[in-house]
Amino acid sequence: MSRKGPHDYMKSPGICEMCGHHVGVRQKAHIMAEGKKTESNVLMLCPTCHIMFDTYLKPKVFKAMMEAGLQELPESWKKSIYEQAAEASAKALKRKRGTEPAAGPDWDKAPVR
């Protein structure tokens, strides 16, 4: 019989890796959107924890690490997924209307007027 490590229960089907509750549905939450889609870059979370991770924890941890002087942090942690989606929708609408150029190296750094 093999011995399980202290965190092996988190990998069990139906257990959220963040809150530890047994749930009927788990979702893959990518730790770094820029990273490889490997097991070490994915958390299996319940829908509630997935939303909390993407909308609250990532941006808050990003800010704390920046203030601590850490460099080269994942850009995907800078803003919540809702902020990213709203900005992408606004830019797509502007492009559709012809008021913003197509994506380029600095197109998202232009000042908003």
N, CA, C and O of each residue as an XYZ file, in Angstrom:
452
protein
N       0.832     -1.177      0.000
C       0.000      0.000      0.000
C       0.881      1.246      0.000
O       1.795      1.356      0.817
N       0.617      2.177     -0.902
C       1.444      3.376     -0.968
C       0.955      4.417      0.030
O      -0.234      4.520      0.330
N       1.894      5.164      0.518
C       1.578      6.195      1.492
C       1.309      7.510      0.776
O       2.066      7.887     -0.119
N       0.246      8.218      1.153
C      -0.109      9.485      0.523
C       0.555     10.643      1.257
O       0.753     10.612      2.472
N       0.892     11.670      0.472
C       1.463     12.876      1.052
C       0.379     13.721      1.703
O      -0.806     13.432      1.535
N       0.762     14.770      2.454
C      -0.214     15.578      3.200
C      -1.199     16.336      2.312
O      -2.281     16.696      2.777
N      -0.857     16.586      1.055
C      -1.747     17.356      0.186
C      -2.388     16.514     -0.910
O      -3.061     17.057     -1.787
N      -2.193     15.201     -0.877
C      -2.762     14.339     -1.914
C      -4.288     14.368     -1.917
O      -4.902     14.169     -2.965
N      -4.913     14.612     -0.761
C      -6.367     14.643     -0.726
C      -6.920     15.765     -1.601
O      -8.051     15.671     -2.078
N      -6.143     16.822     -1.820
C      -6.591     17.939     -2.641
C      -6.729     17.534     -4.104
O      -7.494     18.145     -4.849
N      -5.995     16.511     -4.515
C      -6.060     16.062     -5.902
C      -7.203     15.070     -6.111
O      -7.444     14.622     -7.232
N      -7.901     14.731     -5.036
C      -9.011     13.787     -5.127
C     -10.152     14.415     -5.919
O     -10.354     15.628     -5.869
N     -10.891     13.597     -6.644
C     -12.037     14.120     -7.396
C     -13.029     14.806     -6.469
O     -13.392     14.276     -5.420
N     -13.454     15.981     -6.871
C     -14.480     16.690     -6.126
C     -14.001     17.580     -5.004
O     -14.827     18.212     -4.345
N     -12.695     17.663     -4.753
C     -12.185     18.512     -3.673
C     -11.591     19.785     -4.271
O     -10.688     19.724     -5.106
N     -12.102     20.937     -3.839
C     -11.561     22.225     -4.287
C     -10.196     22.416     -3.647
O     -10.051     22.255     -2.435
N      -9.186     22.762     -4.455
C      -7.822     22.936     -3.939
C      -7.641     24.228     -3.149
O      -6.585     24.439     -2.553
N      -8.641     25.085     -3.133
C      -8.508     26.330     -2.389
C      -9.276     26.263     -1.060
O      -8.707     26.536     -0.002
N     -10.547     25.906     -1.111
C     -11.346     25.900      0.121
C     -11.407     24.525      0.781
O     -11.742     24.414      1.960
N     -11.080     23.470      0.016
C     -11.071     22.127      0.573
C     -12.429     21.450      0.661
O     -12.530     20.320      1.139
N     -13.469     22.129      0.207
C     -14.801     21.535      0.243
C     -14.980     20.515     -0.879
O     -14.397     20.633     -1.957
N     -15.803     19.516     -0.591
C     -16.168     18.548     -1.628
C     -17.277     19.180     -2.447
O     -18.308     19.576     -1.903
N     -17.070     19.279     -3.760
C     -18.038     19.927     -4.642
C     -18.337     19.043     -5.840
O     -17.543     18.173     -6.198
N     -19.481     19.271     -6.452
C     -19.873     18.498     -7.617
C     -19.166     18.933     -8.886
O     -18.997     18.137     -9.809
N     -18.750     20.199     -8.940
C     -18.106     20.749    -10.141
C     -16.816     21.440     -9.739
O     -16.789     22.253     -8.815
N     -15.747     21.103    -10.451
C     -14.485     21.822    -10.281
C     -14.062     22.358    -11.635
O     -14.365     21.766    -12.670
N     -13.356     23.489    -11.621
C     -12.896     24.128    -12.851
C     -11.388     24.280    -12.801
O     -10.797     24.418    -11.729
N     -10.766     24.254    -13.987
C      -9.321     24.471    -14.073
C      -9.045     25.969    -14.018
O      -9.472     26.719    -14.895
N      -8.340     26.392    -12.995
C      -7.922     27.785    -12.860
C      -6.437     27.838    -13.160
O      -5.636     27.232    -12.448
N      -6.063     28.557    -14.210
C      -4.652     28.661    -14.579
C      -3.983     29.690    -13.681
O      -4.438     30.828    -13.571
N      -2.909     29.278    -13.048
C      -2.194     30.165    -12.138
C      -1.579     31.318    -12.925
O      -1.702     32.477    -12.528
N      -0.924     31.006    -14.029
C      -0.371     32.039    -14.914
C      -0.909     31.789    -16.316
O      -0.644     30.742    -16.908
N      -1.656     32.738    -16.843
C      -2.204     32.596    -18.196
C      -1.076     32.490    -19.217
O      -1.223     31.836    -20.249
N       0.049     33.135    -18.921
C       1.192     33.125    -19.835
C       1.977     31.818    -19.757
O       2.783     31.526    -20.641
N       1.748     31.035    -18.713
C       2.529     29.825    -18.495
C       2.037     28.638    -19.293
O       1.011     28.697    -19.970
N       2.793     27.561    -19.197
C       2.420     26.329    -19.877
C       1.189     25.736    -19.193
O       0.968     25.940    -17.999
N       0.412     25.016    -19.951
C      -0.797     24.383    -19.427
C      -0.440     23.037    -18.805
O      -0.860     21.985    -19.289
N       0.337     23.083    -17.732
C       0.784     21.874    -17.051
C       0.062     21.739    -15.719
O      -0.575     22.681    -15.248
N       0.168     20.565    -15.118
C      -0.492     20.312    -13.838
C      -0.018     21.288    -12.760
O      -0.801     21.675    -11.893
N       1.244     21.685    -12.804
C       1.773     22.597    -11.787
C       1.282     24.033    -11.981
O       1.463     24.869    -11.096
N       0.666     24.327    -13.121
C       0.161     25.669    -13.402
C      -1.369     25.721    -13.350
O      -1.976     26.694    -13.799
N      -1.981     24.685    -12.807
C      -3.439     24.612    -12.755
C      -3.890     24.262    -11.350
O      -3.316     23.394    -10.692
N      -4.929     24.956    -10.903
C      -5.604     24.606     -9.659
C      -6.989     24.099    -10.018
O      -7.640     24.657    -10.901
N      -7.446     23.060     -9.355
C      -8.801     22.563     -9.553
C      -9.667     23.179     -8.459
O      -9.593     22.792     -7.293
N     -10.493     24.152     -8.865
C     -11.261     24.934     -7.906
C     -12.761     24.805     -8.130
O     -13.223     24.542     -9.241
N     -13.510     24.997     -7.044
C     -14.955     25.094     -7.183
C     -15.248     26.420     -7.896
O     -14.395     27.308     -7.886
N     -16.415     26.581     -8.509
C     -16.702     27.816     -9.241
C     -16.545     29.087     -8.395
O     -16.067     30.106     -8.893
N     -16.940     29.029     -7.133
C     -16.824     30.207     -6.262
C     -15.364     30.598     -6.049
O     -15.011     31.771     -6.169
N     -14.521     29.623     -5.736
C     -13.097     29.911     -5.518
C     -12.417     30.333     -6.810
O     -11.508     31.162     -6.782
N     -12.840     29.779     -7.949
C     -12.262     30.168     -9.236
C     -12.512     31.651     -9.493
O     -11.601     32.370     -9.903
N     -13.730     32.110     -9.259
C     -14.050     33.535     -9.432
C     -13.224     34.381     -8.466
O     -12.670     35.408     -8.858
N     -13.140     33.953     -7.208
C     -12.380     34.701     -6.202
C     -10.898     34.771     -6.576
O     -10.264     35.816     -6.425
N     -10.353     33.664     -7.061
C      -8.938     33.611     -7.445
C      -8.655     34.581     -8.594
O      -7.704     35.360     -8.529
N      -9.485     34.535     -9.651
C      -9.246     35.359    -10.842
C      -9.595     36.833    -10.656
O      -8.963     37.695    -11.267
N     -10.582     37.133     -9.832
C     -11.029     38.526     -9.728
C     -10.448     39.279     -8.542
O     -10.334     40.504     -8.588
N     -10.081     38.572     -7.485
C      -9.626     39.259     -6.287
C      -8.186     38.900     -5.901
O      -7.360     39.788     -5.690
N      -7.892     37.609     -5.809
C      -6.575     37.213     -5.306
C      -5.429     37.566     -6.237
O      -4.431     38.137     -5.797
N      -5.552     37.236     -7.522
C      -4.449     37.525     -8.450
C      -4.073     39.006     -8.445
O      -2.896     39.320     -8.267
N      -5.028     39.939     -8.633
C      -4.641     41.359     -8.624
C      -4.067     41.815     -7.279
O      -3.135     42.619     -7.250
N      -4.607     41.317     -6.176
C      -4.117     41.728     -4.854
C      -2.698     41.205     -4.609
O      -1.847     41.935     -4.101
N      -2.446     39.952     -4.966
C      -1.103     39.376     -4.809
C      -0.121     40.100     -5.731
O       1.013     40.370     -5.337
N      -0.551     40.417     -6.960
C       0.292     41.153     -7.901
C       0.722     42.484     -7.282
O       1.904     42.828     -7.310
N      -0.221     43.222     -6.731
C       0.094     44.524     -6.129
C       1.047     44.375     -4.943
O       1.995     45.148     -4.804
N       0.798     43.386     -4.095
C       1.661     43.165     -2.926
C       3.085     42.797     -3.352
O       4.053     43.267     -2.754
N       3.214     41.960     -4.383
C       4.550     41.566     -4.856
C       5.271     42.742     -5.499
O       6.480     42.894     -5.327
N       4.545     43.577     -6.239
C       5.163     44.757     -6.840
C       5.674     45.695     -5.747
O       6.785     46.218     -5.837
N       4.856     45.903     -4.719
C       5.257     46.775     -3.616
C       6.453     46.200     -2.859
O       7.227     46.952     -2.267
N       6.612     44.874     -2.874
C       7.743     44.229     -2.209
C       8.995     44.259     -3.078
O      10.066     43.832     -2.645
N       8.861     44.766     -4.308
C      10.016     44.900     -5.181
C      10.290     43.709     -6.081
O      11.343     43.651     -6.716
N       9.376     42.766     -6.149
C       9.581     41.620     -7.035
C       9.401     42.052     -8.484
O       8.576     42.916     -8.782
N      10.156     41.465     -9.363
C      10.133     41.831    -10.780
C       9.570     40.691    -11.613
O       9.417     39.568    -11.134
N       9.266     40.996    -12.858
C       8.826     40.014    -13.849
C       7.636     39.191    -13.376
O       7.647     37.962    -13.447
N       6.619     39.877    -12.897
C       5.402     39.209    -12.469
C       4.483     38.997    -13.669
O       4.552     39.749    -14.641
N       3.626     37.984    -13.608
C       2.739     37.723    -14.747
C       1.764     38.871    -14.983
O       1.080     39.311    -14.059
N       1.703     39.351    -16.214
C       0.783     40.435    -16.567
C      -0.666     40.040    -16.327
O      -1.508     40.885    -16.025
N      -0.951     38.749    -16.463
C      -2.335     38.291    -16.289
C      -2.826     38.465    -14.848
O      -4.021     38.329    -14.585
N      -1.928     38.760    -13.923
C      -2.333     38.964    -12.529
C      -2.610     40.433    -12.229
O      -3.150     40.753    -11.170
N      -2.253     41.321    -13.133
C      -2.355     42.756    -12.883
C      -3.793     43.216    -12.658
O      -4.052     44.043    -11.784
N      -4.716     42.690    -13.435
C      -6.120     43.102    -13.364
C      -7.003     41.866    -13.281
O      -6.613     40.780    -13.710
N      -8.189     42.043    -12.728
C      -9.115     40.917    -12.653
C      -9.567     40.526    -14.055
O      -9.449     41.314    -14.994
N     -10.081     39.318    -14.192
C     -10.538     38.868    -15.509
C     -11.683     39.728    -16.001
O     -11.856     39.881    -17.210
N     -12.473     40.297    -15.096
C     -13.579     41.153    -15.508
C     -13.066     42.482    -16.062
O     -13.598     42.988    -17.050
N     -12.038     43.048    -15.432
C     -11.430     44.270    -15.955
C     -10.796     44.015    -17.319
O     -10.931     44.829    -18.233
N     -10.103     42.882    -17.456
C      -9.487     42.538    -18.737
C     -10.543     42.378    -19.824
O     -10.356     42.848    -20.946
N     -11.646     41.719    -19.499
C     -12.710     41.503    -20.483
C     -13.381     42.818    -20.872
O     -13.683     43.035    -22.046
N     -13.614     43.693    -19.901
C     -14.244     44.984    -20.194
C     -13.351     45.833    -21.099
O     -13.835     46.468    -22.036
N     -12.050     45.841    -20.816
C     -11.118     46.604    -21.654
C     -11.048     46.027    -23.068
O     -11.028     46.775    -24.045
N     -11.011     44.709    -23.175
C     -10.961     44.075    -24.495
C     -12.233     44.370    -25.285
O     -12.171     44.619    -26.489
N     -13.380     44.344    -24.619
C     -14.650     44.649    -25.302
C     -14.690     46.090    -25.777
O     -15.126     46.368    -26.894
N     -14.237     47.010    -24.930
C     -14.227     48.423    -25.309
C     -13.301     48.660    -26.498
O     -13.646     49.413    -27.408
N     -12.143     48.032    -26.497
C     -11.196     48.188    -27.610
C     -11.758     47.585    -28.894
O     -11.602     48.155    -29.974
N     -12.413     46.431    -28.773
C     -13.007     45.801    -29.957
C     -14.109     46.681    -30.538
O     -14.236     46.798    -31.757
N     -14.889     47.288    -29.683
C     -15.958     48.182    -30.144
C     -15.375     49.403    -30.842
O     -15.886     49.831    -31.877
N     -14.306     49.966    -30.281
C     -13.654     51.117    -30.915
C     -13.081     50.740    -32.278
O     -13.201     51.501    -33.238
N     -12.459     49.566    -32.362
C     -11.928     49.108    -33.654
C     -13.051     48.925    -34.666
O     -12.915     49.294    -35.832
N     -14.153     48.356    -34.212
C     -15.290     48.128    -35.089
C     -15.836     49.448    -35.630
O     -16.248     49.537    -36.786
N     -15.830     50.457    -34.786
C     -16.317     51.779    -35.179
C     -15.264     52.574    -35.948
O     -15.551     53.640    -36.493
N     -14.036     52.037    -35.984
C     -12.962     52.709    -36.705
C     -12.305     53.829    -35.937
O     -11.639     54.675    -36.534
N     -12.477     53.858    -34.611
C     -11.881     54.929    -33.799
C     -10.596     54.509    -33.104
O      -9.990     55.307    -32.389
N     -10.171     53.259    -33.307
C      -8.926     52.799    -32.686
C      -8.208     51.892    -33.669
O      -8.846     51.085    -34.345
N      -6.882     52.013    -33.759
C      -6.131     51.158    -34.684
C      -6.148     49.703    -34.233
O      -6.410     49.404    -33.068
N      -5.869     48.819    -35.153
C      -5.767     47.397    -34.835
C      -4.632     47.180    -33.848
O      -3.780     48.052    -33.677
N      -4.617     46.043    -33.209
C      -3.614     45.737    -32.187
C      -2.206     45.920    -32.722
O      -1.877     45.486    -33.826
N      -1.399     46.561    -31.927
C      -0.004     46.795    -32.256
C       0.803     46.765    -30.988
O       0.240     46.505    -29.924
N       2.093     47.019    -31.043
C       2.937     46.893    -29.861
C       2.554     47.823    -28.724
O       2.659     47.430    -27.562
N       2.116     49.042    -29.011
C       1.807     50.005    -27.944
C       0.362     50.498    -28.009
O       0.050     51.535    -27.424
N      -0.512     49.799    -28.690
C      -1.861     50.323    -28.880
C      -2.638     50.437    -27.586
O      -3.524     51.285    -27.489
N      -2.341     49.612    -26.579
C      -3.086     49.691    -25.337
C      -2.461     50.668    -24.337
O      -2.960     50.810    -23.221
N      -1.370     51.343    -24.729
C      -0.730     52.299    -23.839
C      -1.058     53.741    -24.187
O      -0.568     54.667    -23.540
N      -1.882     53.935    -25.202
C      -2.256     55.292    -25.610
C      -3.108     55.928    -24.520
O      -3.932     55.250    -23.906
N      -2.921     57.225    -24.270
C      -3.724     57.875    -23.243
C      -5.195     57.916    -23.643
O      -5.530     58.111    -24.811
N      -6.063     57.731    -22.655
C      -7.498     57.795    -22.894
C      -7.932     59.242    -22.776
O      -7.545     59.935    -21.835
N      -8.727     59.700    -23.718
C      -9.183     61.089    -23.681
C     -10.667     61.159    -23.560
O     -11.232     62.252    -23.515
